[in-house]
Amino acid sequence: MIFSSHRFGNLTRHADVIVYMNDSRLIEVGTHNQLLTKGGEYARLWTLQAQPFL
């Protein structure tokens, strides 16, 4: 199953693979934990959206 979303929620934590794209370009690929550990653009945006709930 493929999901496309601009919101980071519980779904991202359970996805087998996350493909982060920007302007039709592949930026990062990995699991939620891998991408957070990497500290790239996905991690930055996830942190921005999660901040009010942490």
N, CA, C, O and CB atoms as a CASP TS submission, in Angstrom:
PFRMAT TS
TARGET T0000
AUTHOR 0000-0000-0000
METHOD Language model
MODEL 1
PARENT N/A
ATOM      1  N   MET     1       0.837  -1.148   0.000  1.00  0.00           N
ATOM      2  CA  MET     1       0.000   0.000   0.000  1.00  0.00           C
ATOM      3  C   MET     1       0.900   1.234   0.000  1.00  0.00           C
ATOM      4  O   MET     1       1.926   1.251   0.680  1.00  0.00           O
ATOM      5  CB  MET     1      -0.962  -0.015   1.204  1.00  0.00           C
ATOM      6  N   ILE     2       0.531   2.242  -0.742  1.00  0.00           N
ATOM      7  CA  ILE     2       1.299   3.482  -0.812  1.00  0.00           C
ATOM      8  C   ILE     2       0.432   4.620  -0.289  1.00  0.00           C
ATOM      9  O   ILE     2      -0.721   4.772  -0.691  1.00  0.00           O
ATOM     10  CB  ILE     2       1.778   3.770  -2.270  1.00  0.00           C
ATOM     11  N   PHE     3       1.000   5.417   0.612  1.00  0.00           N
ATOM     12  CA  PHE     3       0.323   6.592   1.145  1.00  0.00           C
ATOM     13  C   PHE     3       1.136   7.817   0.788  1.00  0.00           C
ATOM     14  O   PHE     3       2.366   7.785   0.773  1.00  0.00           O
ATOM     15  CB  PHE     3       0.124   6.485   2.683  1.00  0.00           C
ATOM     16  N   SER     4       0.440   8.885   0.504  1.00  0.00           N
ATOM     17  CA  SER     4       1.088  10.164   0.260  1.00  0.00           C
ATOM     18  C   SER     4       0.494  11.167   1.242  1.00  0.00           C
ATOM     19  O   SER     4      -0.725  11.328   1.313  1.00  0.00           O
ATOM     20  CB  SER     4       0.903  10.635  -1.230  1.00  0.00           C
ATOM     21  N   SER     5       1.354  11.837   1.994  1.00  0.00           N
ATOM     22  CA  SER     5       0.843  12.755   3.007  1.00  0.00           C
ATOM     23  C   SER     5       1.868  13.822   3.338  1.00  0.00           C
ATOM     24  O   SER     5       3.075  13.594   3.257  1.00  0.00           O
ATOM     25  CB  SER     5       0.451  11.994   4.270  1.00  0.00           C
ATOM     26  N   HIS     6       1.376  14.977   3.709  1.00  0.00           N
ATOM     27  CA  HIS     6       2.245  16.043   4.189  1.00  0.00           C
ATOM     28  C   HIS     6       2.242  16.089   5.715  1.00  0.00           C
ATOM     29  O   HIS     6       2.938  16.909   6.314  1.00  0.00           O
ATOM     30  CB  HIS     6       1.806  17.397   3.612  1.00  0.00           C
ATOM     31  N   ARG     7       1.463  15.215   6.343  1.00  0.00           N
ATOM     32  CA  ARG     7       1.385  15.175   7.799  1.00  0.00           C
ATOM     33  C   ARG     7       2.169  13.975   8.326  1.00  0.00           C
ATOM     34  O   ARG     7       2.118  12.880   7.765  1.00  0.00           O
ATOM     35  CB  ARG     7      -0.088  15.112   8.269  1.00  0.00           C
ATOM     36  N   PHE     8       2.881  14.208   9.398  1.00  0.00           N
ATOM     37  CA  PHE     8       3.646  13.153  10.049  1.00  0.00           C
ATOM     38  C   PHE     8       2.848  12.717  11.266  1.00  0.00           C
ATOM     39  O   PHE     8       2.632  13.512  12.181  1.00  0.00           O
ATOM     40  CB  PHE     8       5.095  13.634  10.446  1.00  0.00           C
ATOM     41  N   GLY     9       2.417  11.490  11.287  1.00  0.00           N
ATOM     42  CA  GLY     9       1.629  11.001  12.410  1.00  0.00           C
ATOM     43  C   GLY     9       2.033   9.591  12.770  1.00  0.00           C
ATOM     44  O   GLY     9       3.143   9.149  12.473  1.00  0.00           O
ATOM     45  N   ASN    10       1.122   8.894  13.411  1.00  0.00           N
ATOM     46  CA  ASN    10       1.400   7.516  13.817  1.00  0.00           C
ATOM     47  C   ASN    10       1.684   6.610  12.630  1.00  0.00           C
ATOM     48  O   ASN    10       2.426   5.637  12.763  1.00  0.00           O
ATOM     49  CB  ASN    10       0.236   6.964  14.608  1.00  0.00           C
ATOM     50  N   LEU    11       1.111   6.909  11.480  1.00  0.00           N
ATOM     51  CA  LEU    11       1.317   6.081  10.296  1.00  0.00           C
ATOM     52  C   LEU    11       2.798   5.989   9.940  1.00  0.00           C
ATOM     53  O   LEU    11       3.277   4.918   9.566  1.00  0.00           O
ATOM     54  CB  LEU    11       0.525   6.639   9.113  1.00  0.00           C
ATOM     55  N   THR    12       3.519   7.088  10.049  1.00  0.00           N
ATOM     56  CA  THR    12       4.938   7.075   9.674  1.00  0.00           C
ATOM     57  C   THR    12       5.755   6.161  10.576  1.00  0.00           C
ATOM     58  O   THR    12       6.743   5.578  10.130  1.00  0.00           O
ATOM     59  CB  THR    12       5.508   8.485   9.722  1.00  0.00           C
ATOM     60  N   ARG    13       5.361   6.030  11.827  1.00  0.00           N
ATOM     61  CA  ARG    13       6.094   5.175  12.765  1.00  0.00           C
ATOM     62  C   ARG    13       5.950   3.698  12.427  1.00  0.00           C
ATOM     63  O   ARG    13       6.807   2.891  12.787  1.00  0.00           O
ATOM     64  CB  ARG    13       5.612   5.421  14.184  1.00  0.00           C
ATOM     65  N   HIS    14       4.878   3.342  11.740  1.00  0.00           N
ATOM     66  CA  HIS    14       4.597   1.938  11.443  1.00  0.00           C
ATOM     67  C   HIS    14       4.865   1.562   9.986  1.00  0.00           C
ATOM     68  O   HIS    14       4.688   0.406   9.603  1.00  0.00           O
ATOM     69  CB  HIS    14       3.164   1.628  11.781  1.00  0.00           C
ATOM     70  N   ALA    15       5.286   2.518   9.181  1.00  0.00           N
ATOM     71  CA  ALA    15       5.550   2.245   7.767  1.00  0.00           C
ATOM     72  C   ALA    15       6.812   1.396   7.618  1.00  0.00           C
ATOM     73  O   ALA    15       7.787   1.592   8.344  1.00  0.00           O
ATOM     74  CB  ALA    15       5.693   3.566   6.975  1.00  0.00           C
ATOM     75  N   ASP    16       6.790   0.460   6.681  1.00  0.00           N
ATOM     76  CA  ASP    16       7.978  -0.354   6.395  1.00  0.00           C
ATOM     77  C   ASP    16       9.093   0.504   5.807  1.00  0.00           C
ATOM     78  O   ASP    16      10.263   0.340   6.154  1.00  0.00           O
ATOM     79  CB  ASP    16       7.627  -1.502   5.427  1.00  0.00           C
ATOM     80  N   VAL    17       8.723   1.414   4.922  1.00  0.00           N
ATOM     81  CA  VAL    17       9.691   2.297   4.271  1.00  0.00           C
ATOM     82  C   VAL    17       9.038   3.657   4.066  1.00  0.00           C
ATOM     83  O   VAL    17       7.876   3.747   3.668  1.00  0.00           O
ATOM     84  CB  VAL    17      10.185   1.700   2.908  1.00  0.00           C
ATOM     85  N   ILE    18       9.788   4.698   4.339  1.00  0.00           N
ATOM     86  CA  ILE    18       9.342   6.066   4.077  1.00  0.00           C
ATOM     87  C   ILE    18      10.236   6.627   2.984  1.00  0.00           C
ATOM     88  O   ILE    18      11.462   6.550   3.064  1.00  0.00           O
ATOM     89  CB  ILE    18       9.391   6.959   5.377  1.00  0.00           C
ATOM     90  N   VAL    19       9.612   7.187   1.970  1.00  0.00           N
ATOM     91  CA  VAL    19      10.344   7.840   0.884  1.00  0.00           C
ATOM     92  C   VAL    19      10.022   9.326   0.985  1.00  0.00           C
ATOM     93  O   VAL    19       8.890   9.740   0.732  1.00  0.00           O
ATOM     94  CB  VAL    19       9.955   7.246  -0.545  1.00  0.00           C
ATOM     95  N   TYR    20      11.003  10.115   1.348  1.00  0.00           N
ATOM     96  CA  TYR    20      10.810  11.556   1.487  1.00  0.00           C
ATOM     97  C   TYR    20      11.221  12.217   0.178  1.00  0.00           C
ATOM     98  O   TYR    20      12.353  12.065  -0.282  1.00  0.00           O
ATOM     99  CB  TYR    20      11.631  12.130   2.693  1.00  0.00           C
ATOM    100  N   MET    21      10.281  12.957  -0.414  1.00  0.00           N
ATOM    101  CA  MET    21      10.534  13.620  -1.691  1.00  0.00           C
ATOM    102  C   MET    21      10.259  15.112  -1.548  1.00  0.00           C
ATOM    103  O   MET    21       9.456  15.535  -0.717  1.00  0.00           O
ATOM    104  CB  MET    21       9.662  13.008  -2.819  1.00  0.00           C
ATOM    105  N   ASN    22      10.938  15.896  -2.373  1.00  0.00           N
ATOM    106  CA  ASN    22      10.715  17.333  -2.421  1.00  0.00           C
ATOM    107  C   ASN    22      10.918  17.787  -3.857  1.00  0.00           C
ATOM    108  O   ASN    22      11.941  17.488  -4.472  1.00  0.00           O
ATOM    109  CB  ASN    22      11.669  18.096  -1.443  1.00  0.00           C
ATOM    110  N   ASP    23       9.943  18.508  -4.385  1.00  0.00           N
ATOM    111  CA  ASP    23      10.000  18.972  -5.782  1.00  0.00           C
ATOM    112  C   ASP    23      10.280  17.826  -6.746  1.00  0.00           C
ATOM    113  O   ASP    23      11.111  17.953  -7.646  1.00  0.00           O
ATOM    114  CB  ASP    23      11.073  20.050  -5.939  1.00  0.00           C
ATOM    115  N   SER    24       9.586  16.709  -6.557  1.00  0.00           N
ATOM    116  CA  SER    24       9.701  15.511  -7.403  1.00  0.00           C
ATOM    117  C   SER    24      11.077  14.851  -7.329  1.00  0.00           C
ATOM    118  O   SER    24      11.421  14.043  -8.192  1.00  0.00           O
ATOM    119  CB  SER    24       9.399  15.871  -8.840  1.00  0.00           C
ATOM    120  N   ARG    25      11.853  15.183  -6.325  1.00  0.00           N
ATOM    121  CA  ARG    25      13.185  14.595  -6.169  1.00  0.00           C
ATOM    122  C   ARG    25      13.237  13.746  -4.908  1.00  0.00           C
ATOM    123  O   ARG    25      12.718  14.137  -3.862  1.00  0.00           O
ATOM    124  CB  ARG    25      14.270  15.694  -6.121  1.00  0.00           C
ATOM    125  N   LEU    26      13.865  12.587  -5.016  1.00  0.00           N
ATOM    126  CA  LEU    26      14.055  11.698  -3.883  1.00  0.00           C
ATOM    127  C   LEU    26      15.114  12.302  -2.959  1.00  0.00           C
ATOM    128  O   LEU    26      16.240  12.570  -3.379  1.00  0.00           O
ATOM    129  CB  LEU    26      14.468  10.270  -4.353  1.00  0.00           C
ATOM    130  N   ILE    27      14.740  12.509  -1.709  1.00  0.00           N
ATOM    131  CA  ILE    27      15.653  13.132  -0.753  1.00  0.00           C
ATOM    132  C   ILE    27      16.207  12.114   0.238  1.00  0.00           C
ATOM    133  O   ILE    27      17.418  12.044   0.446  1.00  0.00           O
ATOM    134  CB  ILE    27      14.944  14.256  -0.002  1.00  0.00           C
ATOM    135  N   GLU    28      15.311  11.311   0.861  1.00  0.00           N
ATOM    136  CA  GLU    28      15.727  10.337   1.869  1.00  0.00           C
ATOM    137  C   GLU    28      14.832   9.110   1.810  1.00  0.00           C
ATOM    138  O   GLU    28      13.660   9.206   1.443  1.00  0.00           O
ATOM    139  CB  GLU    28      15.695  10.959   3.280  1.00  0.00           C
ATOM    140  N   VAL    29      15.381   7.959   2.171  1.00  0.00           N
ATOM    141  CA  VAL    29      14.618   6.706   2.229  1.00  0.00           C
ATOM    142  C   VAL    29      15.041   5.959   3.485  1.00  0.00           C
ATOM    143  O   VAL    29      16.228   5.881   3.800  1.00  0.00           O
ATOM    144  CB  VAL    29      14.849   5.825   0.943  1.00  0.00           C
ATOM    145  N   GLY    30      14.061   5.410   4.204  1.00  0.00           N
ATOM    146  CA  GLY    30      14.360   4.602   5.383  1.00  0.00           C
ATOM    147  C   GLY    30      13.130   4.434   6.244  1.00  0.00           C
ATOM    148  O   GLY    30      12.041   4.876   5.878  1.00  0.00           O
ATOM    149  N   THR    31      13.299   3.800   7.381  1.00  0.00           N
ATOM    150  CA  THR    31      12.203   3.702   8.341  1.00  0.00           C
ATOM    151  C   THR    31      12.139   5.021   9.115  1.00  0.00           C
ATOM    152  O   THR    31      13.037   5.857   9.022  1.00  0.00           O
ATOM    153  CB  THR    31      12.397   2.476   9.314  1.00  0.00           C
ATOM    154  N   HIS    32      11.070   5.184   9.870  1.00  0.00           N
ATOM    155  CA  HIS    32      10.907   6.383  10.691  1.00  0.00           C
ATOM    156  C   HIS    32      12.129   6.576  11.601  1.00  0.00           C
ATOM    157  O   HIS    32      12.702   7.664  11.653  1.00  0.00           O
ATOM    158  CB  HIS    32       9.611   6.290  11.537  1.00  0.00           C
ATOM    159  N   ASN    33      12.518   5.525  12.309  1.00  0.00           N
ATOM    160  CA  ASN    33      13.655   5.630  13.232  1.00  0.00           C
ATOM    161  C   ASN    33      14.967   5.913  12.507  1.00  0.00           C
ATOM    162  O   ASN    33      15.783   6.700  12.987  1.00  0.00           O
ATOM    163  CB  ASN    33      13.788   4.350  14.040  1.00  0.00           C
ATOM    164  N   GLN    34      15.172   5.280  11.362  1.00  0.00           N
ATOM    165  CA  GLN    34      16.399   5.522  10.590  1.00  0.00           C
ATOM    166  C   GLN    34      16.477   6.981  10.150  1.00  0.00           C
ATOM    167  O   GLN    34      17.532   7.609  10.238  1.00  0.00           O
ATOM    168  CB  GLN    34      16.460   4.590   9.358  1.00  0.00           C
ATOM    169  N   LEU    35      15.357   7.511   9.678  1.00  0.00           N
ATOM    170  CA  LEU    35      15.354   8.889   9.192  1.00  0.00           C
ATOM    171  C   LEU    35      15.514   9.891  10.329  1.00  0.00           C
ATOM    172  O   LEU    35      16.152  10.929  10.151  1.00  0.00           O
ATOM    173  CB  LEU    35      14.069   9.173   8.431  1.00  0.00           C
ATOM    174  N   LEU    36      14.943   9.594  11.491  1.00  0.00           N
ATOM    175  CA  LEU    36      15.148  10.481  12.644  1.00  0.00           C
ATOM    176  C   LEU    36      16.604  10.456  13.088  1.00  0.00           C
ATOM    177  O   LEU    36      17.178  11.499  13.401  1.00  0.00           O
ATOM    178  CB  LEU    36      14.231  10.073  13.813  1.00  0.00           C
ATOM    179  N   THR    37      17.199   9.274  13.115  1.00  0.00           N
ATOM    180  CA  THR    37      18.600   9.134  13.515  1.00  0.00           C
ATOM    181  C   THR    37      19.520   9.853  12.543  1.00  0.00           C
ATOM    182  O   THR    37      20.521  10.444  12.949  1.00  0.00           O
ATOM    183  CB  THR    37      18.986   7.658  13.606  1.00  0.00           C
ATOM    184  N   LYS    38      19.184   9.804  11.268  1.00  0.00           N
ATOM    185  CA  LYS    38      19.993  10.457  10.231  1.00  0.00           C
ATOM    186  C   LYS    38      20.034  11.971  10.433  1.00  0.00           C
ATOM    187  O   LYS    38      21.030  12.620  10.116  1.00  0.00           O
ATOM    188  CB  LYS    38      19.439  10.129   8.834  1.00  0.00           C
ATOM    189  N   GLY    39      18.938  12.528  10.964  1.00  0.00           N
ATOM    190  CA  GLY    39      18.912  13.957  11.260  1.00  0.00           C
ATOM    191  C   GLY    39      18.788  14.858  10.051  1.00  0.00           C
ATOM    192  O   GLY    39      19.201  16.017  10.096  1.00  0.00           O
ATOM    193  N   GLY    40      18.226  14.345   8.972  1.00  0.00           N
ATOM    194  CA  GLY    40      18.075  15.130   7.748  1.00  0.00           C
ATOM    195  C   GLY    40      16.783  15.927   7.711  1.00  0.00           C
ATOM    196  O   GLY    40      16.233  16.300   8.747  1.00  0.00           O
ATOM    197  N   GLU    41      16.316  16.177   6.513  1.00  0.00           N
ATOM    198  CA  GLU    41      15.125  16.996   6.302  1.00  0.00           C
ATOM    199  C   GLU    41      13.874  16.358   6.896  1.00  0.00           C
ATOM    200  O   GLU    41      13.046  17.062   7.474  1.00  0.00           O
ATOM    201  CB  GLU    41      14.920  17.239   4.821  1.00  0.00           C
ATOM    202  N   TYR    42      13.716  15.043   6.768  1.00  0.00           N
ATOM    203  CA  TYR    42      12.566  14.353   7.363  1.00  0.00           C
ATOM    204  C   TYR    42      12.545  14.591   8.869  1.00  0.00           C
ATOM    205  O   TYR    42      11.504  14.935   9.428  1.00  0.00           O
ATOM    206  CB  TYR    42      12.612  12.831   7.054  1.00  0.00           C
ATOM    207  N   ALA    43      13.684  14.409   9.525  1.00  0.00           N
ATOM    208  CA  ALA    43      13.773  14.593  10.981  1.00  0.00           C
ATOM    209  C   ALA    43      13.434  16.023  11.371  1.00  0.00           C
ATOM    210  O   ALA    43      12.748  16.249  12.368  1.00  0.00           O
ATOM    211  CB  ALA    43      15.179  14.232  11.486  1.00  0.00           C
ATOM    212  N   ARG    44      13.901  16.972  10.605  1.00  0.00           N
ATOM    213  CA  ARG    44      13.628  18.387  10.894  1.00  0.00           C
ATOM    214  C   ARG    44      12.133  18.673  10.815  1.00  0.00           C
ATOM    215  O   ARG    44      11.572  19.307  11.709  1.00  0.00           O
ATOM    216  CB  ARG    44      14.395  19.300   9.915  1.00  0.00           C
ATOM    217  N   LEU    45      11.486  18.208   9.746  1.00  0.00           N
ATOM    218  CA  LEU    45      10.057  18.463   9.578  1.00  0.00           C
ATOM    219  C   LEU    45       9.217  17.688  10.584  1.00  0.00           C
ATOM    220  O   LEU    45       8.221  18.208  11.086  1.00  0.00           O
ATOM    221  CB  LEU    45       9.626  18.109   8.169  1.00  0.00           C
ATOM    222  N   TRP    46       9.606  16.445  10.887  1.00  0.00           N
ATOM    223  CA  TRP    46       8.872  15.657  11.878  1.00  0.00           C
ATOM    224  C   TRP    46       8.926  16.352  13.237  1.00  0.00           C
ATOM    225  O   TRP    46       7.919  16.431  13.941  1.00  0.00           O
ATOM    226  CB  TRP    46       9.452  14.223  11.978  1.00  0.00           C
ATOM    227  N   THR    47      10.104  16.853  13.598  1.00  0.00           N
ATOM    228  CA  THR    47      10.271  17.544  14.873  1.00  0.00           C
ATOM    229  C   THR    47       9.415  18.804  14.928  1.00  0.00           C
ATOM    230  O   THR    47       8.813  19.095  15.962  1.00  0.00           O
ATOM    231  CB  THR    47      11.742  17.897  15.101  1.00  0.00           C
ATOM    232  N   LEU    48       9.355  19.549  13.840  1.00  0.00           N
ATOM    233  CA  LEU    48       8.513  20.751  13.795  1.00  0.00           C
ATOM    234  C   LEU    48       7.047  20.412  14.037  1.00  0.00           C
ATOM    235  O   LEU    48       6.369  21.104  14.796  1.00  0.00           O
ATOM    236  CB  LEU    48       8.667  21.461  12.447  1.00  0.00           C
ATOM    237  N   GLN    49       6.552  19.351  13.397  1.00  0.00           N
ATOM    238  CA  GLN    49       5.148  18.979  13.563  1.00  0.00           C
ATOM    239  C   GLN    49       4.888  18.359  14.929  1.00  0.00           C
ATOM    240  O   GLN    49       3.797  18.525  15.474  1.00  0.00           O
ATOM    241  CB  GLN    49       4.726  18.011  12.468  1.00  0.00           C
ATOM    242  N   ALA    50       5.850  17.654  15.495  1.00  0.00           N
ATOM    243  CA  ALA    50       5.655  16.963  16.771  1.00  0.00           C
ATOM    244  C   ALA    50       5.856  17.884  17.976  1.00  0.00           C
ATOM    245  O   ALA    50       5.377  17.577  19.068  1.00  0.00           O
ATOM    246  CB  ALA    50       6.605  15.787  16.868  1.00  0.00           C
ATOM    247  N   GLN    51       6.546  18.989  17.799  1.00  0.00           N
ATOM    248  CA  GLN    51       6.919  19.887  18.897  1.00  0.00           C
ATOM    249  C   GLN    51       5.758  20.211  19.844  1.00  0.00           C
ATOM    250  O   GLN    51       5.944  20.117  21.057  1.00  0.00           O
ATOM    251  CB  GLN    51       7.471  21.171  18.332  1.00  0.00           C
ATOM    252  N   PRO    52       4.584  20.584  19.360  1.00  0.00           N
ATOM    253  CA  PRO    52       3.496  20.925  20.287  1.00  0.00           C
ATOM    254  C   PRO    52       3.023  19.744  21.140  1.00  0.00           C
ATOM    255  O   PRO    52       2.390  19.950  22.176  1.00  0.00           O
ATOM    256  CB  PRO    52       2.325  21.472  19.510  1.00  0.00           C
ATOM    257  N   PHE    53       3.320  18.526  20.724  1.00  0.00           N
ATOM    258  CA  PHE    53       2.829  17.342  21.420  1.00  0.00           C
ATOM    259  C   PHE    53       3.881  16.693  22.317  1.00  0.00           C
ATOM    260  O   PHE    53       3.575  15.760  23.060  1.00  0.00           O
ATOM    261  CB  PHE    53       2.337  16.338  20.418  1.00  0.00           C
ATOM    262  N   LEU    54       5.118  17.183  22.250  1.00  0.00           N
ATOM    263  CA  LEU    54       6.200  16.590  23.049  1.00  0.00           C
ATOM    264  C   LEU    54       6.323  17.258  24.400  1.00  0.00           C
ATOM    265  O   LEU    54       7.182  16.883  25.199  1.00  0.00           O
ATOM    266  CB  LEU    54       7.527  16.687  22.308  1.00  0.00           C
TER
END
